[in-house]
Amino acid sequence: MKSTLIMAVFMAFVFMGCQPKVQDLNVKNEKVTANSENWDITVNRSMFSSADANVNKSCEVLNKKIEKFVNDLQDSLKTDANEFFQAWQGSGEERPAWIYELQVGDSVFIANDQYVSVRLIVYTFTGGAHGITNFYTFNYDVQNQKFLTNQEILNYTNETQINTQLKANFKNPEGCFTTDPTLKDVTAVNFNKTSVCFTYGQYVLGAYACGVAEVAVPRTALKNDLLIK
């Protein structure tokens, strides 16, 4: 009996030792600034790497995807700005005092050898009363080198139950927001070890002055409606 118990304990430790250990990735900030008489650009974004060769190869796929996305944003803004001010110069009217602006930052929710969840925050100003802030999400399965859609993270067939959790966890102390958050209207979905973050951009749940809304729903509350583990 005693030998059986010892063997059971030993096997338990062996089994635990065989479980893959989740390793955090190295996250490095990269800053790029550029400007001309027509535009001003500032980019602060994260770069991911790992000492493990296979994981690092997967990180390179993610880095290149985000890099291309940000480069495309820059190229588009530069082209639009140059065309706008060239046309203005040709009109003979006085040049505006402002120039086009692009500011890119990010928030990293999780970064390990299983998943990376990062949200880009992109502010652009192209004239008018104020600029616009947009959000773009990169949710990435590191092991499979796969970018995840919202439908691969959450069970959209149970949208009603997810909406119930969104409403229950929504904080609106000043009453500025006039619309309840729903899965259909979400701007960006991110996740960490304990919760799923739902981001709603300006104008989605209320007036511009209300700003951006974030709703953090605990993983435990989503239960089987959270498809990633």
PASEBA-1860 file (N, C-alpha, C; in nm, 3 decimals):
! residues 229
1> MKSTLIMA> 0.083/-0.120/0.000/0.000/0.000/0.000/0.087/0.125/0.000 ~ 0.192/0.121/0.087/0.281/0.236/0.097/0.354/0.258/-0.034 ~ 0.403/0.149/-0.097/0.475/0.162/-0.223/0.384/0.215/-0.333 ~ 0.257/0.175/-0.328/0.160/0.223/-0.428/0.138/0.373/-0.415 ~ 0.130/0.420/-0.289/0.111/0.563/-0.264/0.231/0.643/-0.311 ~ 0.352/0.590/-0.281/0.474/0.658/-0.324/0.481/0.667/-0.475 ~ 0.443/0.557/-0.542/0.444/0.555/-0.688/0.344/0.656/-0.745 ~ 0.227/0.668/-0.681/0.125/0.762/-0.728/0.175/0.906/-0.716
9> VFMAFVFM> 0.240/0.936/-0.603/0.294/1.071/-0.583/0.403/1.100/-0.685 ~ 0.490/1.000/-0.708/0.599/1.016/-0.805/0.544/1.043/-0.944 ~ 0.442/0.966/-0.984/0.383/0.983/-1.117/0.318/1.120/-1.131 ~ 0.260/1.169/-1.021/0.197/1.302/-1.024/0.301/1.409/-1.052 ~ 0.418/1.397/-0.987/0.525/1.494/-1.009/0.580/1.484/-1.151 ~ 0.592/1.362/-1.202/0.639/1.343/-1.339/0.543/1.407/-1.437 ~ 0.413/1.386/-1.413/0.311/1.442/-1.503/0.315/1.594/-1.501 ~ 0.329/1.650/-1.380/0.336/1.795/-1.369/0.460/1.849/-1.439
17> GCQPKVQD> 0.569/1.775/-1.431/0.693/1.819/-1.494/0.685/1.817/-1.645 ~ 0.594/1.736/-1.700/0.579/1.727/-1.844/0.493/1.838/-1.901 ~ 0.424/1.911/-1.815/0.338/2.018/-1.863/0.423/2.133/-1.916 ~ 0.388/2.186/-2.034/0.467/2.297/-2.089/0.457/2.420/-2.000 ~ 0.569/2.480/-1.972/0.572/2.600/-1.890/0.553/2.723/-1.978 ~ 0.461/2.809/-1.940/0.434/2.929/-2.018/0.545/3.031/-1.993 ~ 0.610/3.073/-2.099/0.720/3.168/-2.088/0.678/3.303/-2.144 ~ 0.707/3.408/-2.070/0.680/3.542/-2.119/0.778/3.578/-2.231
25> LNVKNEKV> 0.730/3.655/-2.328/0.815/3.700/-2.437/0.891/3.826/-2.395 ~ 0.998/3.853/-2.466/1.069/3.980/-2.450/0.993/4.086/-2.530 ~ 0.964/4.197/-2.466/0.890/4.305/-2.531/0.976/4.431/-2.528 ~ 1.009/4.481/-2.647/1.094/4.599/-2.660/1.018/4.709/-2.731 ~ 1.028/4.830/-2.679/0.961/4.944/-2.742/1.047/5.003/-2.853 ~ 0.985/5.029/-2.966/1.054/5.092/-3.079/0.986/5.225/-3.108 ~ 1.065/5.332/-3.112/1.011/5.465/-3.138/1.064/5.519/-3.270 ~ 0.973/5.571/-3.351/1.009/5.631/-3.480/0.941/5.767/-3.490
33> TANSENWD> 1.018/5.868/-3.527/0.961/6.000/-3.550/1.004/6.049/-3.688 ~ 0.914/6.118/-3.755/0.944/6.175/-3.887/0.853/6.295/-3.907 ~ 0.903/6.393/-3.982/0.820/6.511/-4.007/0.864/6.582/-4.133 ~ 0.774/6.662/-4.184/0.802/6.749/-4.298/0.717/6.873/-4.279 ~ 0.717/6.961/-4.377/0.634/7.081/-4.366/0.485/7.048/-4.375 ~ 0.453/6.925/-4.421/0.313/6.887/-4.440/0.259/6.790/-4.336 ~ 0.347/6.717/-4.268/0.301/6.614/-4.176/0.400/6.590/-4.063 ~ 0.347/6.534/-3.953/0.429/6.500/-3.837/0.385/6.362/-3.787
41> ITVNRSMF> 0.482/6.271/-3.771/0.451/6.132/-3.737/0.533/6.089/-3.616 ~ 0.466/6.025/-3.520/0.532/5.964/-3.405/0.476/5.823/-3.386 ~ 0.564/5.725/-3.383/0.523/5.586/-3.364/0.596/5.527/-3.245 ~ 0.521/5.476/-3.149/0.575/5.400/-3.037/0.507/5.264/-3.038 ~ 0.580/5.160/-3.075/0.517/5.029/-3.082/0.608/4.922/-3.024 ~ 0.548/4.810/-2.988/0.620/4.701/-2.923/0.671/4.601/-3.026 ~ 0.790/4.546/-2.998/0.850/4.440/-3.078/0.867/4.319/-2.987 ~ 0.834/4.201/-3.039/0.833/4.080/-2.957/0.944/3.985/-3.002
49> SSADANVN> 1.006/3.919/-2.903/1.111/3.822/-2.934/1.118/3.718/-2.823 ~ 1.195/3.611/-2.849/1.211/3.504/-2.752/1.347/3.438/-2.770 ~ 1.401/3.385/-2.661/1.527/3.311/-2.669/1.508/3.177/-2.739 ~ 1.385/3.126/-2.738/1.353/3.001/-2.807/1.344/3.027/-2.957 ~ 1.417/2.952/-3.037/1.427/2.978/-3.181/1.291/2.967/-3.251 ~ 1.213/2.864/-3.219/1.084/2.846/-3.284/0.985/2.955/-3.246 ~ 0.985/2.990/-3.118/0.896/3.097/-3.072/0.937/3.230/-3.133 ~ 1.067/3.253/-3.141/1.116/3.378/-3.198/1.079/3.390/-3.346
57> KSCEVLNK> 1.082/3.278/-3.417/1.041/3.278/-3.558/0.895/3.320/-3.571 ~ 0.813/3.272/-3.479/0.672/3.311/-3.480/0.656/3.459/-3.445 ~ 0.738/3.507/-3.353/0.733/3.650/-3.317/0.765/3.738/-3.437 ~ 0.857/3.692/-3.521/0.894/3.769/-3.639/0.776/3.785/-3.735 ~ 0.692/3.682/-3.743/0.572/3.691/-3.827/0.480/3.800/-3.774 ~ 0.462/3.802/-3.643/0.378/3.905/-3.580/0.437/4.044/-3.599 ~ 0.567/4.057/-3.572/0.632/4.188/-3.586/0.618/4.244/-3.727 ~ 0.638/4.158/-3.827/0.630/4.204/-3.966/0.488/4.246/-4.003
65> KIEKFVND> 0.390/4.175/-3.950/0.250/4.208/-3.977/0.217/4.347/-3.922 ~ 0.255/4.372/-3.798/0.227/4.502/-3.736/0.308/4.612/-3.804 ~ 0.434/4.581/-3.835/0.520/4.680/-3.902/0.460/4.724/-4.035 ~ 0.413/4.627/-4.114/0.352/4.662/-4.244/0.227/4.747/-4.224 ~ 0.146/4.711/-4.126/0.024/4.786/-4.099/0.057/4.932/-4.065 ~ 0.155/4.951/-3.977/0.193/5.086/-3.936/0.257/5.163/-4.052 ~ 0.340/5.096/-4.130/0.402/5.161/-4.246/0.297/5.206/-4.347 ~ 0.195/5.124/-4.366/0.087/5.161/-4.458/0.012/5.284/-4.408
73> LQDSLKTD> -0.008/5.292/-4.276/-0.072/5.411/-4.218/0.011/5.536/-4.246 ~ 0.142/5.523/-4.227/0.231/5.637/-4.250/0.230/5.680/-4.397 ~ 0.242/5.583/-4.486/0.246/5.614/-4.629/0.116/5.681/-4.674 ~ 0.004/5.632/-4.622/-0.125/5.689/-4.660/-0.138/5.833/-4.612 ~ -0.096/5.859/-4.487/-0.106/5.994/-4.434/-0.014/6.090/-4.510 ~ 0.108/6.046/-4.540/0.202/6.131/-4.613/0.146/6.168/-4.751 ~ 0.092/6.068/-4.820/0.037/6.092/-4.954/-0.079/6.191/-4.948 ~ -0.172/6.168/-4.854/-0.288/6.256/-4.842/-0.245/6.398/-4.806
81> ANEFFQAW> -0.150/6.411/-4.713/-0.104/6.543/-4.671/-0.037/6.618/-4.785 ~ 0.051/6.551/-4.856/0.123/6.616/-4.966/0.027/6.660/-5.077 ~ -0.069/6.574/-5.109/-0.166/6.609/-5.213/-0.252/6.727/-5.169 ~ -0.292/6.727/-5.042/-0.378/6.834/-4.991/-0.308/6.970/-4.996 ~ -0.184/6.975/-4.946/-0.115/7.103/-4.939/-0.064/7.150/-5.075 ~ -0.036/7.056/-5.164/0.000/7.094/-5.301/-0.118/7.158/-5.371 ~ -0.236/7.100/-5.351/-0.357/7.156/-5.411/-0.387/7.294/-5.351 ~ -0.363/7.309/-5.221/-0.387/7.437/-5.154/-0.291/7.543/-5.208
89> QGSGEERP> -0.166/7.503/-5.229/-0.067/7.597/-5.281/-0.104/7.645/-5.420 ~ -0.160/7.554/-5.499/-0.200/7.590/-5.634/-0.320/7.682/-5.639 ~ -0.396/7.687/-5.528/-0.516/7.771/-5.526/-0.484/7.918/-5.506 ~ -0.362/7.948/-5.459/-0.324/8.086/-5.435/-0.370/8.139/-5.301 ~ -0.442/8.058/-5.222/-0.488/8.101/-5.090/-0.380/8.079/-4.985 ~ -0.397/8.146/-4.871/-0.299/8.133/-4.764/-0.299/7.991/-4.707 ~ -0.181/7.938/-4.685/-0.166/7.802/-4.634/-0.217/7.793/-4.490 ~ -0.288/7.684/-4.454/-0.332/7.667/-4.315/-0.214/7.659/-4.219
97> AWIYELQV> -0.236/7.696/-4.094/-0.129/7.694/-3.994/-0.102/7.553/-3.944 ~ -0.198/7.462/-3.960/-0.183/7.326/-3.909/-0.127/7.233/-4.017 ~ -0.081/7.115/-3.973/-0.035/7.011/-4.065/-0.100/6.878/-4.024 ~ -0.088/6.779/-4.109/-0.141/6.646/-4.079/-0.057/6.583/-3.967 ~ -0.124/6.505/-3.881/-0.055/6.438/-3.771/-0.095/6.291/-3.764 ~ 0.002/6.208/-3.727/-0.023/6.066/-3.701/0.055/6.027/-3.576 ~ -0.016/5.974/-3.477/0.047/5.923/-3.355/0.001/5.780/-3.333 ~ 0.096/5.689/-3.321/0.065/5.547/-3.302/0.128/5.499/-3.172
105> GDSVFIAN> 0.048/5.436/-3.088/0.096/5.373/-2.966/0.031/5.236/-2.953 ~ 0.065/5.163/-2.849/-0.001/5.034/-2.830/-0.013/4.998/-2.683 ~ -0.099/4.901/-2.657/-0.115/4.842/-2.524/-0.101/4.692/-2.540 ~ -0.010/4.632/-2.464/0.011/4.487/-2.469/-0.063/4.424/-2.351 ~ -0.160/4.339/-2.380/-0.241/4.277/-2.276/-0.180/4.146/-2.228 ~ -0.122/4.072/-2.320/-0.054/3.947/-2.284/0.051/3.920/-2.391 ~ 0.163/3.864/-2.350/0.271/3.832/-2.445/0.351/3.716/-2.388 ~ 0.311/3.595/-2.425/0.386/3.476/-2.383/0.397/3.381/-2.501
113> DQYVSVRL> 0.451/3.262/-2.477/0.476/3.171/-2.589/0.350/3.100/-2.637 ~ 0.234/3.138/-2.582/0.107/3.086/-2.631/0.029/3.192/-2.709 ~ 0.014/3.310/-2.648/-0.066/3.415/-2.711/-0.001/3.552/-2.695 ~ -0.028/3.637/-2.795/0.000/3.780/-2.784/-0.130/3.853/-2.816 ~ -0.165/3.949/-2.731/-0.282/4.033/-2.757/-0.238/4.177/-2.742 ~ -0.240/4.250/-2.853/-0.193/4.388/-2.853/-0.296/4.476/-2.924 ~ -0.315/4.595/-2.870/-0.410/4.691/-2.928/-0.334/4.816/-2.971 ~ -0.344/4.849/-3.100/-0.285/4.972/-3.150/-0.381/5.088/-3.129
121> IVYTFTGG> -0.328/5.200/-3.082/-0.405/5.322/-3.064/-0.353/5.422/-3.167 ~ -0.438/5.460/-3.261/-0.395/5.543/-3.374/-0.473/5.674/-3.375 ~ -0.400/5.783/-3.356/-0.461/5.917/-3.359/-0.419/5.986/-3.488 ~ -0.516/6.040/-3.560/-0.486/6.116/-3.682/-0.557/6.250/-3.677 ~ -0.487/6.352/-3.727/-0.547/6.484/-3.741/-0.527/6.528/-3.885 ~ -0.637/6.558/-3.952/-0.631/6.601/-4.093/-0.712/6.728/-4.114 ~ -0.716/6.811/-4.008/-0.793/6.934/-4.015/-0.925/6.919/-3.941 ~ -0.992/7.029/-3.920/-1.120/7.025/-3.851/-1.107/7.058/-3.704
129> AHGITNFY> -1.215/7.033/-3.629/-1.220/7.072/-3.488/-1.129/6.986/-3.401 ~ -1.113/6.859/-3.436/-1.031/6.769/-3.355/-0.991/6.648/-3.438 ~ -0.894/6.574/-3.386/-0.851/6.453/-3.453/-0.941/6.335/-3.420 ~ -0.907/6.221/-3.477/-0.983/6.098/-3.456/-0.890/5.990/-3.402 ~ -0.938/5.917/-3.301/-0.862/5.805/-3.245/-0.929/5.674/-3.286 ~ -0.851/5.585/-3.346/-0.900/5.453/-3.386/-0.819/5.344/-3.315 ~ -0.879/5.226/-3.306/-0.815/5.112/-3.240/-0.809/4.994/-3.336 ~ -0.696/4.925/-3.333/-0.677/4.807/-3.418/-0.615/4.696/-3.332
137> TFNYDVQN> -0.668/4.577/-3.346/-0.627/4.467/-3.260/-0.549/4.361/-3.337 ~ -0.445/4.310/-3.272/-0.371/4.194/-3.322/-0.371/4.089/-3.211 ~ -0.456/3.989/-3.226/-0.459/3.876/-3.134/-0.395/3.758/-3.207 ~ -0.292/3.701/-3.146/-0.203/3.610/-3.219/-0.178/3.482/-3.141 ~ -0.198/3.370/-3.210/-0.167/3.237/-3.157/-0.021/3.207/-3.193 ~ 0.067/3.215/-3.095/0.211/3.204/-3.121/0.249/3.065/-3.171 ~ 0.194/2.961/-3.109/0.232/2.824/-3.145/0.195/2.789/-3.289 ~ 0.082/2.842/-3.335/0.033/2.809/-3.469/0.054/2.921/-3.571
145> QKFLTNQE> 0.121/3.028/-3.530/0.146/3.143/-3.618/0.016/3.187/-3.686 ~ -0.086/3.206/-3.606/-0.220/3.236/-3.658/-0.276/3.361/-3.592 ~ -0.327/3.453/-3.674/-0.396/3.571/-3.622/-0.542/3.536/-3.598 ~ -0.589/3.564/-3.478/-0.722/3.522/-3.437/-0.825/3.631/-3.463 ~ -0.940/3.590/-3.515/-1.053/3.681/-3.530/-1.131/3.683/-3.398 ~ -1.219/3.781/-3.385/-1.304/3.786/-3.265/-1.388/3.660/-3.251 ~ -1.432/3.606/-3.366/-1.515/3.486/-3.365/-1.438/3.362/-3.321 ~ -1.305/3.368/-3.327/-1.223/3.257/-3.280/-1.186/3.273/-3.133
153> ILNYTNET> -1.217/3.387/-3.076/-1.191/3.413/-2.935/-1.318/3.398/-2.852 ~ -1.430/3.442/-2.910/-1.558/3.442/-2.838/-1.664/3.365/-2.916 ~ -1.756/3.306/-2.842/-1.866/3.230/-2.901/-1.978/3.325/-2.942 ~ -1.975/3.369/-3.066/-2.073/3.468/-3.114/-2.214/3.411/-3.122 ~ -2.227/3.279/-3.123/-2.362/3.221/-3.127/-2.435/3.242/-2.994 ~ -2.360/3.276/-2.890/-2.421/3.305/-2.760/-2.405/3.454/-2.728 ~ -2.431/3.535/-2.829/-2.413/3.680/-2.818/-2.496/3.741/-2.705 ~ -2.616/3.690/-2.684/-2.705/3.746/-2.581/-2.643/3.735/-2.443
161> QINTQLKA> -2.584/3.619/-2.412/-2.522/3.600/-2.281/-2.399/3.688/-2.264 ~ -2.321/3.703/-2.371/-2.203/3.790/-2.365/-2.246/3.935/-2.343 ~ -2.353/3.976/-2.410/-2.405/4.112/-2.391/-2.449/4.135/-2.246 ~ -2.503/4.031/-2.184/-2.543/4.041/-2.043/-2.422/4.069/-1.955 ~ -2.311/4.001/-1.983/-2.189/4.022/-1.906/-2.128/4.160/-1.934 ~ -2.138/4.205/-2.058/-2.089/4.339/-2.092/-2.164/4.446/-2.013 ~ -2.295/4.434/-2.009/-2.377/4.531/-1.936/-2.349/4.525/-1.786 ~ -2.330/4.405/-1.733/-2.306/4.388/-1.589/-2.172/4.446/-1.546
169> NFKNPEGC> -2.074/4.446/-1.635/-1.939/4.493/-1.600/-1.909/4.634/-1.653 ~ -2.008/4.697/-1.714/-1.990/4.831/-1.771/-1.994/4.936/-1.660 ~ -1.893/5.022/-1.654/-1.888/5.128/-1.554/-1.913/5.262/-1.623 ~ -2.019/5.330/-1.580/-2.059/5.457/-1.639/-2.103/5.552/-1.527 ~ -2.011/5.582/-1.433/-2.048/5.655/-1.311/-2.105/5.794/-1.336 ~ -2.059/5.862/-1.440/-2.107/5.997/-1.467/-2.228/6.000/-1.559 ~ -2.266/5.883/-1.609/-2.383/5.874/-1.696/-2.364/5.940/-1.831 ~ -2.239/5.958/-1.873/-2.212/6.024/-2.001/-2.251/5.936/-2.119
177> FTTDPTLK> -2.219/5.807/-2.108/-2.251/5.715/-2.216/-2.401/5.686/-2.216 ~ -2.460/5.687/-2.333/-2.605/5.672/-2.344/-2.648/5.539/-2.405 ~ -2.552/5.457/-2.442/-2.582/5.328/-2.505/-2.509/5.217/-2.432 ~ -2.576/5.105/-2.409/-2.511/4.991/-2.345/-2.415/4.923/-2.443 ~ -2.303/4.871/-2.392/-2.208/4.801/-2.479/-2.264/4.667/-2.526 ~ -2.238/4.634/-2.650/-2.279/4.504/-2.705/-2.163/4.445/-2.784 ~ -2.171/4.317/-2.808/-2.069/4.250/-2.887/-2.070/4.300/-3.031 ~ -2.187/4.331/-3.082/-2.200/4.376/-3.220/-2.129/4.509/-3.244
185> DVTAVNFN> -2.128/4.596/-3.144/-2.074/4.731/-3.161/-1.929/4.746/-3.116 ~ -1.867/4.639/-3.068/-1.732/4.651/-3.012/-1.631/4.692/-3.119 ~ -1.538/4.778/-3.079/-1.434/4.826/-3.169/-1.313/4.733/-3.169 ~ -1.274/4.688/-3.050/-1.156/4.601/-3.038/-1.175/4.506/-2.921 ~ -1.127/4.383/-2.939/-1.131/4.281/-2.834/-0.989/4.237/-2.803 ~ -0.953/4.241/-2.675/-0.822/4.193/-2.631/-0.839/4.107/-2.507 ~ -0.735/4.035/-2.469/-0.747/3.949/-2.351/-0.614/3.937/-2.279 ~ -0.624/3.912/-2.149/-0.506/3.880/-2.069/-0.534/3.752/-1.991
193> KTSVCFTY> -0.460/3.728/-1.885/-0.474/3.602/-1.812/-0.603/3.594/-1.731 ~ -0.661/3.709/-1.699/-0.776/3.708/-1.609/-0.906/3.761/-1.670 ~ -0.896/3.839/-1.778/-1.017/3.901/-1.831/-1.008/3.925/-1.981 ~ -1.122/3.960/-2.038/-1.130/4.001/-2.178/-1.169/4.148/-2.180 ~ -1.094/4.229/-2.254/-1.119/4.373/-2.260/-1.190/4.407/-2.390 ~ -1.305/4.474/-2.377/-1.383/4.519/-2.491/-1.369/4.671/-2.500 ~ -1.317/4.720/-2.612/-1.295/4.863/-2.630/-1.398/4.919/-2.728 ~ -1.455/5.034/-2.690/-1.553/5.102/-2.775/-1.499/5.242/-2.805
201> GQYVLGAY> -1.479/5.271/-2.932/-1.421/5.398/-2.973/-1.515/5.515/-2.950 ~ -1.464/5.634/-2.975/-1.544/5.756/-2.961/-1.667/5.749/-3.050 ~ -1.776/5.802/-3.000/-1.906/5.807/-3.067/-1.984/5.676/-3.061 ~ -1.921/5.564/-3.023/-1.992/5.435/-3.029/-2.098/5.426/-2.920 ~ -2.063/5.463/-2.796/-2.158/5.453/-2.685/-2.208/5.588/-2.637 ~ -2.154/5.696/-2.692/-2.196/5.828/-2.648/-2.131/5.937/-2.731 ~ -2.142/6.060/-2.684/-2.086/6.174/-2.756/-1.933/6.170/-2.755 ~ -1.872/6.248/-2.843/-1.726/6.254/-2.853/-1.663/6.288/-2.719
209> ACGVAEVA> -1.726/6.380/-2.645/-1.672/6.425/-2.517/-1.664/6.312/-2.414 ~ -1.743/6.208/-2.430/-1.741/6.095/-2.335/-1.613/6.014/-2.348 ~ -1.549/6.023/-2.464/-1.424/5.951/-2.485/-1.444/5.805/-2.519 ~ -1.342/5.727/-2.487/-1.339/5.584/-2.518/-1.390/5.505/-2.398 ~ -1.465/5.400/-2.424/-1.515/5.313/-2.316/-1.444/5.179/-2.321 ~ -1.408/5.127/-2.204/-1.349/4.995/-2.193/-1.429/4.913/-2.093 ~ -1.457/4.789/-2.128/-1.528/4.699/-2.039/-1.443/4.574/-2.020 ~ -1.405/4.546/-1.896/-1.327/4.426/-1.864/-1.421/4.320/-1.807
217> VPRTALKN> -1.435/4.210/-1.878/-1.520/4.100/-1.833/-1.431/3.986/-1.786 ~ -1.446/3.940/-1.662/-1.362/3.829/-1.614/-1.378/3.704/-1.700 ~ -1.269/3.634/-1.720/-1.274/3.509/-1.796/-1.375/3.412/-1.734 ~ -1.378/3.409/-1.602/-1.467/3.315/-1.533/-1.614/3.345/-1.562 ~ -1.647/3.472/-1.586/-1.786/3.508/-1.615/-1.828/3.464/-1.755 ~ -1.731/3.459/-1.847/-1.762/3.420/-1.985/-1.776/3.269/-2.000 ~ -1.714/3.195/-1.908/-1.724/3.048/-1.907/-1.688/2.989/-2.044 ~ -1.776/2.906/-2.099/-1.748/2.839/-2.226/-1.761/2.930/-2.347
225> DLLIK> -1.807/3.053/-2.325/-1.816/3.147/-2.436/-1.680/3.207/-2.471 ~ -1.580/3.183/-2.387/-1.443/3.218/-2.420/-1.377/3.096/-2.482 ~ -1.342/3.104/-2.609/-1.298/2.987/-2.683/-1.149/2.958/-2.668 ~ -1.072/3.056/-2.622/-0.929/3.033/-2.597/-0.910/3.002/-2.450 ~ -0.808/2.925/-2.420/-0.785/2.885/-2.281/-0.650/2.935/-2.232
END
